[in-house]
Amino acid sequence: MPNRMTIHAEKILAQLQAHKNRWHTRSEVAYLMKRKRLTPYDIQCLELLAEMGLIMVDKEEGYSRDGYRW
């Protein structure tokens, strides 16, 4: 996992900030990035952003295959 903010993580954060005040599933985050799905690196960047306190992560049944929302 990256231990600092990368350019890629900044792009993900910018997309989430542009569509803030709502929860997004993995597929919705991928759609915001104009992709079909997230890569493992995308998910690592999301975890890093959550550890840095820049985004919130929640796990709830029924939102996605693994249940995580950002």
MARKOL-179102 format. One record per residue: residue in one letter; chain; y, x, z of N, C-alpha, C, O, CB in turn. Coordinates in nm, 3 decimals, always signed. Glycine has a CB too. Example, Ala and Ser with C-alpha at 12.3 -4.5 7.8 and 13.67 -1.06 7.14 Angstrom:
2
+---------+--------+---------+---------+---------+---------+---------+---------+---------+---------+---------+---------+---------+---------+---------+---------+---------+
: residuo : cadena :     n.Y :     n.X :     n.Z :    ca.Y :    ca.X :    ca.Z :     c.Y :     c.X :     c.Z :     o.Y :     o.X :     o.Z :    cb.Y :    cb.X :    cb.Z :
+---------+--------+---------+---------+---------+---------+---------+---------+---------+---------+---------+---------+---------+---------+---------+---------+---------+
:       a :      A :  -0.569 :  +1.319 :  +0.780 :  -0.450 :  +1.230 :  +0.780 :  -0.330 :  +1.320 :  +0.780 :  -0.332 :  +1.424 :  +0.846 :  -0.447 :  +1.131 :  +0.905 :
:       s :      A :  -0.225 :  +1.285 :  +0.708 :  -0.106 :  +1.367 :  +0.714 :  +0.003 :  +1.290 :  +0.787 :  +0.114 :  +1.341 :  +0.804 :  -0.060 :  +1.408 :  +0.572 :
+---------+--------+---------+---------+---------+---------+---------+---------+---------+---------+---------+---------+---------+---------+---------+---------+---------+
//
This chain:
70
+---------+--------+---------+---------+---------+---------+---------+---------+---------+---------+---------+---------+---------+---------+---------+---------+---------+
: residuo : cadena :     n.Y :     n.X :     n.Z :    ca.Y :    ca.X :    ca.Z :     c.Y :     c.X :     c.Z :     o.Y :     o.X :     o.Z :    cb.Y :    cb.X :    cb.Z :
+---------+--------+---------+---------+---------+---------+---------+---------+---------+---------+---------+---------+---------+---------+---------+---------+---------+
:       m :      A :  -0.117 :  +0.085 :  +0.000 :  +0.000 :  +0.000 :  +0.000 :  +0.123 :  +0.089 :  +0.000 :  +0.128 :  +0.191 :  +0.069 :  +0.000 :  -0.096 :  +0.122 :
:       p :      A :  +0.224 :  +0.050 :  -0.078 :  +0.348 :  +0.127 :  -0.075 :  +0.411 :  +0.119 :  +0.065 :  +0.397 :  +0.018 :  +0.133 :  +0.449 :  +0.076 :  -0.182 :
:       n :      A :  +0.477 :  +0.224 :  +0.107 :  +0.539 :  +0.223 :  +0.240 :  +0.691 :  +0.218 :  +0.233 :  +0.758 :  +0.229 :  +0.335 :  +0.495 :  +0.346 :  +0.317 :
:       r :      A :  +0.743 :  +0.202 :  +0.114 :  +0.888 :  +0.188 :  +0.098 :  +0.913 :  +0.087 :  -0.014 :  +0.823 :  +0.053 :  -0.091 :  +0.956 :  +0.326 :  +0.066 :
:       m :      A :  +1.036 :  +0.042 :  -0.022 :  +1.073 :  -0.057 :  -0.124 :  +1.073 :  +0.010 :  -0.261 :  +1.147 :  +0.106 :  -0.284 :  +1.212 :  -0.118 :  -0.093 :
:       t :      A :  +0.991 :  -0.040 :  -0.351 :  +0.985 :  +0.013 :  -0.487 :  +1.067 :  -0.075 :  -0.580 :  +1.108 :  -0.185 :  -0.541 :  +0.838 :  +0.022 :  -0.536 :
:       i :      A :  +1.090 :  -0.029 :  -0.699 :  +1.164 :  -0.109 :  -0.798 :  +1.088 :  -0.238 :  -0.827 :  +1.148 :  -0.344 :  -0.842 :  +1.185 :  -0.029 :  -0.929 :
:       h :      A :  +0.956 :  -0.226 :  -0.833 :  +0.873 :  -0.345 :  -0.859 :  +0.889 :  -0.447 :  -0.746 :  +0.902 :  -0.567 :  -0.772 :  +0.725 :  -0.304 :  -0.875 :
:       a :      A :  +0.887 :  -0.400 :  -0.622 :  +0.904 :  -0.490 :  -0.507 :  +1.044 :  -0.552 :  -0.508 :  +1.060 :  -0.669 :  -0.471 :  +0.881 :  -0.413 :  -0.375 :
:       e :      A :  +1.144 :  -0.476 :  -0.550 :  +1.280 :  -0.530 :  -0.560 :  +1.286 :  -0.643 :  -0.663 :  +1.356 :  -0.742 :  -0.642 :  +1.379 :  -0.420 :  -0.598 :
:       k :      A :  +1.213 :  -0.629 :  -0.773 :  +1.210 :  -0.735 :  -0.875 :  +1.145 :  -0.860 :  -0.820 :  +1.192 :  -0.971 :  -0.844 :  +1.136 :  -0.687 :  -1.001 :
:       i :      A :  +1.036 :  -0.843 :  -0.747 :  +0.969 :  -0.959 :  -0.686 :  +1.063 :  -1.026 :  -0.587 :  +1.075 :  -1.149 :  -0.587 :  +0.838 :  -0.916 :  -0.616 :
:       l :      A :  +1.129 :  -0.947 :  -0.503 :  +1.222 :  -1.002 :  -0.404 :  +1.336 :  -1.076 :  -0.473 :  +1.376 :  -1.183 :  -0.427 :  +1.278 :  -0.890 :  -0.315 :
:       a :      A :  +1.388 :  -1.022 :  -0.581 :  +1.497 :  -1.088 :  -0.654 :  +1.452 :  -1.224 :  -0.707 :  +1.528 :  -1.321 :  -0.702 :  +1.545 :  -0.999 :  -0.771 :
:       q :      A :  +1.330 :  -1.233 :  -0.759 :  +1.279 :  -1.361 :  -0.809 :  +1.264 :  -1.461 :  -0.695 :  +1.297 :  -1.579 :  -0.710 :  +1.144 :  -1.341 :  -0.880 :
:       l :      A :  +1.213 :  -1.415 :  -0.582 :  +1.198 :  -1.506 :  -0.468 :  +1.333 :  -1.550 :  -0.412 :  +1.348 :  -1.665 :  -0.371 :  +1.116 :  -1.438 :  -0.357 :
:       q :      A :  +1.431 :  -1.460 :  -0.411 :  +1.564 :  -1.497 :  -0.362 :  +1.633 :  -1.594 :  -0.457 :  +1.711 :  -1.678 :  -0.414 :  +1.650 :  -1.372 :  -0.344 :
:       a :      A :  +1.604 :  -1.583 :  -0.586 :  +1.663 :  -1.675 :  -0.683 :  +1.606 :  -1.816 :  -0.666 :  +1.669 :  -1.914 :  -0.707 :  +1.638 :  -1.625 :  -0.826 :
:       h :      A :  +1.489 :  -1.827 :  -0.607 :  +1.424 :  -1.957 :  -0.586 :  +1.391 :  -1.974 :  -0.437 :  +1.279 :  -2.011 :  -0.402 :  +1.294 :  -1.969 :  -0.672 :
:       k :      A :  +1.489 :  -1.946 :  -0.352 :  +1.464 :  -1.948 :  -0.208 :  +1.464 :  -2.090 :  -0.152 :  +1.487 :  -2.188 :  -0.223 :  +1.568 :  -1.865 :  -0.137 :
:       n :      A :  +1.436 :  -2.097 :  -0.023 :  +1.432 :  -2.222 :  +0.053 :  +1.316 :  -2.312 :  +0.014 :  +1.323 :  -2.434 :  +0.027 :  +1.560 :  -2.297 :  +0.036 :
:       r :      A :  +1.207 :  -2.251 :  -0.036 :  +1.084 :  -2.325 :  -0.059 :  +0.968 :  -2.227 :  -0.056 :  +0.987 :  -2.106 :  -0.074 :  +1.087 :  -2.402 :  -0.195 :
:       w :      A :  +0.850 :  -2.278 :  -0.033 :  +0.730 :  -2.196 :  -0.030 :  +0.672 :  -2.184 :  -0.169 :  +0.681 :  -2.278 :  -0.248 :  +0.625 :  -2.255 :  +0.067 :
:       h :      A :  +0.614 :  -2.069 :  -0.200 :  +0.552 :  -2.044 :  -0.330 :  +0.409 :  -1.996 :  -0.311 :  +0.382 :  -1.913 :  -0.225 :  +0.633 :  -1.940 :  -0.411 :
:       t :      A :  +0.317 :  -2.050 :  -0.392 :  +0.180 :  -1.999 :  -0.393 :  +0.176 :  -1.875 :  -0.482 :  +0.275 :  -1.839 :  -0.546 :  +0.080 :  -2.107 :  -0.442 :
:       r :      A :  +0.060 :  -1.811 :  -0.484 :  +0.044 :  -1.694 :  -0.571 :  +0.074 :  -1.728 :  -0.717 :  +0.145 :  -1.655 :  -0.785 :  -0.097 :  -1.636 :  -0.559 :
:       s :      A :  +0.019 :  -1.840 :  -0.763 :  +0.039 :  -1.876 :  -0.904 :  +0.185 :  -1.907 :  -0.933 :  +0.233 :  -1.878 :  -1.043 :  -0.048 :  -1.996 :  -0.941 :
:       e :      A :  +0.256 :  -1.964 :  -0.838 :  +0.399 :  -1.991 :  -0.858 :  +0.480 :  -1.862 :  -0.862 :  +0.574 :  -1.850 :  -0.940 :  +0.451 :  -2.083 :  -0.746 :
:       v :      A :  +0.444 :  -1.765 :  -0.778 :  +0.512 :  -1.635 :  -0.781 :  +0.485 :  -1.567 :  -0.915 :  +0.576 :  -1.508 :  -0.974 :  +0.466 :  -1.545 :  -0.663 :
:       a :      A :  +0.361 :  -1.576 :  -0.962 :  +0.328 :  -1.518 :  -1.093 :  +0.409 :  -1.585 :  -1.203 :  +0.458 :  -1.517 :  -1.294 :  +0.177 :  -1.532 :  -1.122 :
:       y :      A :  +0.425 :  -1.717 :  -1.196 :  +0.503 :  -1.789 :  -1.296 :  +0.649 :  -1.743 :  -1.294 :  +0.711 :  -1.728 :  -1.399 :  +0.495 :  -1.941 :  -1.270 :
:       l :      A :  +0.704 :  -1.721 :  -1.175 :  +0.843 :  -1.673 :  -1.164 :  +0.858 :  -1.537 :  -1.231 :  +0.965 :  -1.504 :  -1.282 :  +0.885 :  -1.664 :  -1.017 :
:       m :      A :  +0.750 :  -1.459 :  -1.230 :  +0.752 :  -1.326 :  -1.291 :  +0.706 :  -1.329 :  -1.437 :  +0.688 :  -1.225 :  -1.500 :  +0.665 :  -1.231 :  -1.211 :
:       k :      A :  +0.686 :  -1.451 :  -1.490 :  +0.643 :  -1.471 :  -1.629 :  +0.507 :  -1.407 :  -1.656 :  +0.487 :  -1.338 :  -1.755 :  +0.747 :  -1.414 :  -1.725 :
:       r :      A :  +0.413 :  -1.432 :  -1.564 :  +0.277 :  -1.382 :  -1.575 :  +0.178 :  -1.494 :  -1.549 :  +0.213 :  -1.598 :  -1.494 :  +0.253 :  -1.264 :  -1.478 :
:       k :      A :  +0.054 :  -1.471 :  -1.589 :  -0.051 :  -1.568 :  -1.560 :  -0.099 :  -1.558 :  -1.416 :  -0.127 :  -1.659 :  -1.352 :  -0.168 :  -1.549 :  -1.655 :
:       r :      A :  -0.108 :  -1.435 :  -1.366 :  -0.154 :  -1.414 :  -1.229 :  -0.093 :  -1.286 :  -1.173 :  -0.039 :  -1.203 :  -1.246 :  -0.309 :  -1.409 :  -1.222 :
:       l :      A :  -0.102 :  -1.273 :  -1.042 :  -0.051 :  -1.154 :  -0.975 :  -0.155 :  -1.043 :  -0.978 :  -0.275 :  -1.069 :  -0.970 :  -0.010 :  -1.186 :  -0.830 :
:       t :      A :  -0.109 :  -0.921 :  -0.989 :  -0.198 :  -0.805 :  -0.982 :  -0.217 :  -0.767 :  -0.835 :  -0.140 :  -0.810 :  -0.749 :  -0.140 :  -0.685 :  -1.065 :
:       p :      A :  -0.318 :  -0.686 :  -0.805 :  -0.332 :  -0.639 :  -0.667 :  -0.207 :  -0.565 :  -0.617 :  -0.174 :  -0.573 :  -0.499 :  -0.454 :  -0.547 :  -0.656 :
:       y :      A :  -0.139 :  -0.493 :  -0.707 :  -0.016 :  -0.424 :  -0.667 :  +0.095 :  -0.524 :  -0.632 :  +0.172 :  -0.501 :  -0.539 :  +0.032 :  -0.330 :  -0.779 :
:       d :      A :  +0.102 :  -0.635 :  -0.706 :  +0.200 :  -0.739 :  -0.674 :  +0.177 :  -0.791 :  -0.532 :  +0.272 :  -0.810 :  -0.456 :  +0.192 :  -0.855 :  -0.776 :
:       i :      A :  +0.051 :  -0.814 :  -0.498 :  +0.018 :  -0.866 :  -0.366 :  +0.051 :  -0.763 :  -0.259 :  +0.098 :  -0.799 :  -0.151 :  -0.131 :  -0.905 :  -0.360 :
:       q :      A :  +0.027 :  -0.636 :  -0.287 :  +0.065 :  -0.531 :  -0.192 :  +0.216 :  -0.529 :  -0.170 :  +0.263 :  -0.511 :  -0.058 :  +0.017 :  -0.394 :  -0.241 :
:       c :      A :  +0.290 :  -0.547 :  -0.278 :  +0.437 :  -0.551 :  -0.266 :  +0.481 :  -0.670 :  -0.183 :  +0.573 :  -0.658 :  -0.102 :  +0.503 :  -0.556 :  -0.405 :
:       l :      A :  +0.417 :  -0.786 :  -0.201 :  +0.449 :  -0.904 :  -0.121 :  +0.419 :  -0.877 :  +0.027 :  +0.497 :  -0.915 :  +0.114 :  +0.370 :  -1.027 :  -0.171 :
:       e :      A :  +0.306 :  -0.812 :  +0.055 :  +0.273 :  -0.778 :  +0.193 :  +0.376 :  -0.682 :  +0.252 :  +0.414 :  -0.695 :  +0.368 :  +0.132 :  -0.717 :  +0.201 :
:       l :      A :  +0.421 :  -0.586 :  +0.172 :  +0.524 :  -0.492 :  +0.218 :  +0.654 :  -0.565 :  +0.249 :  +0.716 :  -0.540 :  +0.353 :  +0.548 :  -0.382 :  +0.112 :
:       l :      A :  +0.695 :  -0.655 :  +0.161 :  +0.818 :  -0.732 :  +0.184 :  +0.807 :  -0.814 :  +0.312 :  +0.904 :  -0.828 :  +0.386 :  +0.847 :  -0.824 :  +0.064 :
:       a :      A :  +0.688 :  -0.868 :  +0.338 :  +0.667 :  -0.945 :  +0.460 :  +0.674 :  -0.854 :  +0.583 :  +0.734 :  -0.891 :  +0.684 :  +0.531 :  -1.018 :  +0.456 :
:       e :      A :  +0.612 :  -0.736 :  +0.575 :  +0.618 :  -0.641 :  +0.687 :  +0.760 :  -0.597 :  +0.716 :  +0.796 :  -0.573 :  +0.831 :  +0.530 :  -0.519 :  +0.658 :
:       m :      A :  +0.842 :  -0.585 :  +0.612 :  +0.981 :  -0.544 :  +0.628 :  +1.068 :  -0.659 :  +0.678 :  +1.185 :  -0.638 :  +0.710 :  +1.036 :  -0.490 :  +0.497 :
:       g :      A :  +1.013 :  -0.780 :  +0.684 :  +1.087 :  -0.896 :  +0.732 :  +1.178 :  -0.958 :  +0.628 :  +1.266 :  -1.036 :  +0.662 :  +1.168 :  -0.857 :  +0.849 :
:       l :      A :  +1.157 :  -0.924 :  +0.501 :  +1.243 :  -0.977 :  +0.395 :  +1.194 :  -1.111 :  +0.342 :  +1.272 :  -1.189 :  +0.287 :  +1.251 :  -0.878 :  +0.281 :
:       i :      A :  +1.065 :  -1.139 :  +0.357 :  +1.009 :  -1.269 :  +0.318 :  +0.915 :  -1.315 :  +0.429 :  +0.875 :  -1.236 :  +0.514 :  +0.933 :  -1.261 :  +0.180 :
:       m :      A :  +0.881 :  -1.442 :  +0.427 :  +0.787 :  -1.498 :  +0.524 :  +0.657 :  -1.528 :  +0.453 :  +0.656 :  -1.566 :  +0.336 :  +0.845 :  -1.626 :  +0.591 :
:       v :      A :  +0.546 :  -1.511 :  +0.525 :  +0.414 :  -1.542 :  +0.473 :  +0.350 :  -1.642 :  +0.567 :  +0.361 :  -1.630 :  +0.689 :  +0.325 :  -1.414 :  +0.458 :
:       d :      A :  +0.284 :  -1.742 :  +0.510 :  +0.216 :  -1.843 :  +0.589 :  +0.081 :  -1.869 :  +0.525 :  +0.065 :  -1.855 :  +0.404 :  +0.300 :  -1.973 :  +0.599 :
:       k :      A :  -0.015 :  -1.907 :  +0.604 :  -0.146 :  -1.942 :  +0.551 :  -0.175 :  -2.085 :  +0.592 :  -0.172 :  -2.119 :  +0.710 :  -0.257 :  -1.845 :  +0.603 :
:       e :      A :  -0.203 :  -2.169 :  +0.493 :  -0.227 :  -2.309 :  +0.519 :  -0.329 :  -2.360 :  +0.418 :  -0.329 :  -2.319 :  +0.302 :  -0.096 :  -2.391 :  +0.511 :
:       e :      A :  -0.415 :  -2.446 :  +0.463 :  -0.519 :  -2.501 :  +0.375 :  -0.458 :  -2.583 :  +0.262 :  -0.361 :  -2.656 :  +0.282 :  -0.617 :  -2.587 :  +0.456 :
:       g :      A :  -0.516 :  -2.569 :  +0.144 :  -0.478 :  -2.655 :  +0.033 :  -0.369 :  -2.603 :  -0.058 :  -0.336 :  -2.670 :  -0.155 :  -0.437 :  -2.782 :  +0.084 :
:       y :      A :  -0.313 :  -2.487 :  -0.032 :  -0.204 :  -2.438 :  -0.116 :  -0.252 :  -2.347 :  -0.227 :  -0.198 :  -2.352 :  -0.338 :  -0.103 :  -2.366 :  -0.033 :
:       s :      A :  -0.351 :  -2.265 :  -0.201 :  -0.407 :  -2.177 :  -0.304 :  -0.547 :  -2.138 :  -0.261 :  -0.593 :  -2.175 :  -0.153 :  -0.317 :  -2.050 :  -0.326 :
:       r :      A :  -0.615 :  -2.065 :  -0.346 :  -0.753 :  -2.028 :  -0.318 :  -0.766 :  -1.957 :  -0.183 :  -0.857 :  -1.987 :  -0.106 :  -0.807 :  -1.938 :  -0.428 :
:       d :      A :  -0.676 :  -1.865 :  -0.155 :  -0.684 :  -1.793 :  -0.027 :  -0.593 :  -1.854 :  +0.080 :  -0.598 :  -1.812 :  +0.195 :  -0.647 :  -1.647 :  -0.048 :
:       g :      A :  -0.510 :  -1.951 :  +0.043 :  -0.429 :  -2.023 :  +0.139 :  -0.294 :  -1.963 :  +0.172 :  -0.220 :  -2.021 :  +0.252 :  -0.503 :  -2.036 :  +0.261 :
:       y :      A :  -0.259 :  -1.849 :  +0.113 :  -0.131 :  -1.786 :  +0.146 :  -0.017 :  -1.843 :  +0.064 :  -0.033 :  -1.879 :  -0.052 :  -0.140 :  -1.635 :  +0.125 :
:       r :      A :  +0.100 :  -1.850 :  +0.129 :  +0.223 :  -1.892 :  +0.062 :  +0.332 :  -1.793 :  +0.098 :  +0.330 :  -1.737 :  +0.208 :  +0.264 :  -2.038 :  +0.101 :
:       w :      A :  +0.426 :  -1.771 :  +0.008 :  +0.540 :  -1.681 :  +0.033 :  +0.668 :  -1.758 :  +0.014 :  +0.776 :  -1.701 :  +0.030 :  +0.536 :  -1.558 :  -0.061 :
+---------+--------+---------+---------+---------+---------+---------+---------+---------+---------+---------+---------+---------+---------+---------+---------+---------+
//
